[in-house]
Amino acid sequence: DQLDHEDADDLAAQVEANDDIVATSAVTGEGVDVLLDRLGEMLTRNAALRTFEVAAGDGRRIAWLHAHGASVEARSGSGQVPLHLAALAGDREMLAWLLEQGADVAPEDLQYFNNLAYLDLGANRVRLEMLTGLPALEELHLHCNMIKDIPASLPDGCFAHLHVLDLSYNVLSVDAVGALAQLPKLRELDLTCNALTALPSNMEHFLKLEGLSLERNKLERDVAFLLLSKVPRLRELNVSFNYFRRVPEKVAEAQGFPSLEWLNLANNYIASEVDLLALVDLPRLVQAQHDLGAVVAHRHQLLHERVVVGLGLGAQLREVLFV
């Protein structure tokens, strides 16, 4: 950088004549790339490239190769990386190990995960529709992914075996919740803390749903309870930490909640046991009796054991009036 023109010309001539000489500039960085390439050539001049292929399930050898510098992104002769091979073999332990070592998962890699049954992608930025290429998926956790929308129409045959879905701590819209009814075998659904103020009108289309958590939302209207009561197989329902003030009488009149066995209404705004009387006639939660007068005490005990404990009102509930 500080050479005069004559000395600079002499140096340039030496560089041109001798490959072992590289001119660089500390000011502009000129020549640094050439220097690095030349050093690389010198360091690898006598090196030999060796390729090792081991079975996807051979964890001991794969771990040894990784410990000695092998990349978890190295590709086989067919172009597959170890993550692909472990997925095809259904080796969950190897999949977990490779991910811990920094193996990268790209959307196009999902075609190799034909046997993946359980997946936890909590606290990412993953949308449900990005995972439609996982045919064997049975349990999926997508909490804390800022999911708002779900397509009204997912590809035919996707999520055909999905039984458990965790979408807690997202920001789902009412329409997004309704879109989940297209999952044909959905049995357990967690919608905790989604700031929901209403529910979709198609709740009766959740034909296989048995467990539903709506804890810590903003539900308060009677229509929400009426829509929930139409889910045909719903056995366990958690609506704690909402704003409900009663269980509407229309639930019993419409013979709602035909399968409900467990209900959590804790930390709502229910002020009186009278606001819970609609629960007494539910066929599974409280056993129905035809001779009401003869079973008042029995049903009072059932109401206390099966409902009030879950409400956190045990100390307040002293008498239930049956009319």
Stockholm file with secondary structure:
# STOCKHOLM 1.0

chainA/1-323         DQLDHEDADDLAAQVEANDDIVATSAVTGEGVDVLLDRLGEMLTRNAALRTFEVAAGDGRRIAWLHAHGASVEARSGSGQVPLHLAALAGDREMLAWLLEQGADVAPEDLQYFNNLAYLDLGANRVRLEMLTGLPALEELHLHCNMIKDIPASLPDGCFAHLHVLDLSYNVLSVDAVGALAQLPKLRELDLTCNALTALPSNMEHFLKLEGLSLERNKLERDVAFLLLSKVPRLRELNVSFNYFRRVPEKVAEAQGFPSLEWLNLANNYIASEVDLLALVDLPRLVQAQHDLGAVVAHRHQLLHERVVVGLGLGAQLREVLFV
#=GR chainA/1-323 SS CCCCHHHHHHHHHHHHHCTTCCCCCTTTCTTHHHHHHHHHHHHTTTCCCCCCCCCTTCHHHHHHHHHTTCCTTCCCTTSCCHHHHHHHHTCHHHHHHHHHTTCCCCGGGGGGCTTCCEEECCSSCCCGGGGTTCTTCCEEECCSSCCCCCCSSCCTTTTTTCCEEECCSSCCCHHHHHHGGGCTTCCEEECCSSCCSCCCTTGGGCTTCCEEECTTSCCCCHHHHHHHTTCTTCCEEECCSSCCCCCCTHHHHTTCCTTCCEEECTTSCCCCGGGGGGGTTCTTTSCCCSCGGGGHHHHHHHHIIIIIHHHTCTTTCCCCCCC
#=GC SS_cons         CCCCHHHHHHHHHHHHHCTTCCCCCTTTCTTHHHHHHHHHHHHTTTCCCCCCCCCTTCHHHHHHHHHTTCCTTCCCTTSCCHHHHHHHHTCHHHHHHHHHTTCCCCGGGGGGCTTCCEEECCSSCCCGGGGTTCTTCCEEECCSSCCCCCCSSCCTTTTTTCCEEECCSSCCCHHHHHHGGGCTTCCEEECCSSCCSCCCTTGGGCTTCCEEECTTSCCCCHHHHHHHTTCTTCCEEECCSSCCCCCCTHHHHTTCCTTCCEEECTTSCCCCGGGGGGGTTCTTTSCCCSCGGGGHHHHHHHHIIIIIHHHTCTTTCCCCCCC
//
